Amino acid sequence: RLTCQRIKNANVSLVSQQFNKSATFCTSQQLDEEPRFLEMVKAYFDEAAQYTSIRKDKLEVYKNCNTVLKVMLPLRRDNGSIEFIPAYRAQHKHHRLPVKGGTRYSPHVELQEVEALSSLMTFKCAVVDLPYGGGKGGIRIDPRQYSAREIESLTRRYTLELAKKGFIGAAIDVLGPDMGTTPREMSIMKDTYQMFFGHLDINAVGCVTGKSISQGGISGRVESTGLGVFYGIRELLKDEGLMHRYNLTTGVKGKRVIIQGFGNVGYWAAKFLTESGAKVIGVVEYNGSIYDENGIDPNDLNRFIQDKKPIFAYTKAKEVYKDDSAFYKECDILIPAALERAVNKYNADRIQCKILAEAANGPTTIAGAEILTNKNVLILPDLLLNAGGVTVSYFEWLKNLEHVRPGRLIKKWEEKSKKNMLNVIYKLAGKQAGEFTAEEQEIIAGPSEKDIVYSGLEEVMSVAVEETKDTAKSVSYTHLTLPTIYSVQISVVAVSLKKKN
């Protein structure tokens, strides 16, 4: 992350031959002066807990992680050497089972990070009313430095270690993809678990989500987090009173968007926002940033990045930088979709957006959020906004448990019902029913798996947004923040724990 690096004498290259001398960077030492990720999550929890009537001793139970596992994975490298690599899995709360959370492959994975992320998952699932506790895990590697064979070996060993200790299974702990993992790794995990335990568990394929379609995955999972970000932003932009408070018009159309992190989440969010009339004017990556007030084509940029080219080499944008200068350009919506603590006390005062839409996990520190709030910036919290991934993972898990594809039992029945309805309409209109046109055939067609997934996600996000706004009003908040959501979801978790006990 460029905001966490010291870059001296950055060679800033602009197509327009301009040089931004105000570009500064937050060093790792400076960022360490902020609360660590786990401390930040607990601080948000404590602030929100003030709005509940729950006893302090019970709040301590809800705040802290139930179980954490650390294992050392042996790996024989392709050159014959042997490495021992740390791996983790945290289960925050068991008030609802299974627990659910992603699996990271990153050199930054450590104990406190997985604890923090697992607690966020508990409350995120409560926000969108999913029957899960929170979990999170990962292996401390940079996947770019390991071969496909080495990653497969690590993935299989990690799965076996989790299984031996009760940290994976469709009814216990359902893993999913996260930073550094793809459907390939999820399919390897499923294959390993099913190979050793499938004869004892008919639902073994549901031990992980985010798998390839051929391995029990579900259509729409790849784009689900970005699509959820879009749905969340779209629903909040419909609120006339909220938009008036932040000097914005309602609706997505015409909104200027800057995105930090153009990976899976950032790209899909940009794609759906652009298709609805917004304009992506800036993109920030780890190796540079670009800006164009006339708009950037997300599909073209994605193809460029997929070719492993640095973003500062993208010449179709008017302004190209080798630093994160585009992050501080004026815009309507800023979407941090990279790592945590991207917006902090050292750079929040330079941010020029009206809405900060948190697509990443914990991208805004407490100090950063306070600065933005004082600048009258609307913060759309990650607990709400990036819940699309776990929601569609829930749909995949249900598909695996039911052993049937969504819509398979009703698709033809719906088509037949619509045809009969059209024939009745033709008859009442005095027309002869004949062959249906291509447009009519499209209307008649029953829902595909992806149609059902998109529809379900839209419903979940719409309801969650409305409940979040109601929560903000109930505690007299004039803006949406993490404590706004935490305050009601702490109570939700408390009720669930009370019922279980």
Salt bridges, closest charged atoms under 4 A:
ASP46 OD1 - LYS63 NZ 2.92
ASP57 OD2 - ARG55 NH2 2.77
GLU60 OE2 - LYS63 NZ 3.21
ASP78 OD1 - ARG149 NH2 2.71
GLU83 OE2 - ARG77 NH1 2.70
GLU110 OE1 - ARG36 NH2 3.63
GLU113 OE2 - ARG104 NH1 2.98
ASP129 OD1 - ARG96 NH2 3.83
ASP142 OD1 - ARG144 NE 3.19
GLU150 OE2 - ARG77 NE 2.72
GLU152 OE2 - ARG156 NE 3.08
GLU152 OE1 - ARG184 NH2 3.87
GLU161 OE2 - ARG157 NE 3.02
GLU161 OE2 - LYS164 NZ 3.38
GLU161 OE1 - LYS165 NZ 2.92
ASP173 OD1 - ARG89 NH2 2.72
ASP178 OD1 - ARG104 NE 2.77
ASP178 OD2 - LYS136 NZ 2.72
GLU185 OE2 - ARG184 NH1 3.31
ASP191 OD2 - ARG156 NH1 2.93
GLU223 OE2 - LYS450 NZ 3.71
GLU235 OE2 - ARG234 NH2 2.88
GLU235 OE2 - LYS238 NZ 3.06
ASP239 OD2 - LYS469 NZ 2.98
GLU275 OE2 - LYS271 NZ 2.90
ASP300 OD1 - ARG303 NH2 3.64
ASP300 OD1 - LYS316 NZ 3.16
GLU319 OE1 - LYS329 NZ 3.11
GLU330 OE2 - ARG256 NH2 3.93
ASP332 OD1 - ARG256 NH2 3.31
GLU340 OE1 - ARG104 NH1 3.74
GLU396 OE2 - LYS211 NZ 2.65
GLU415 OE1 - LYS412 NZ 3.36
GLU449 OE2 - LYS399 NZ 2.94
GLU458 OE2 - ARG234 NH2 2.72
GLU466 OE2 - LYS469 NZ 3.21
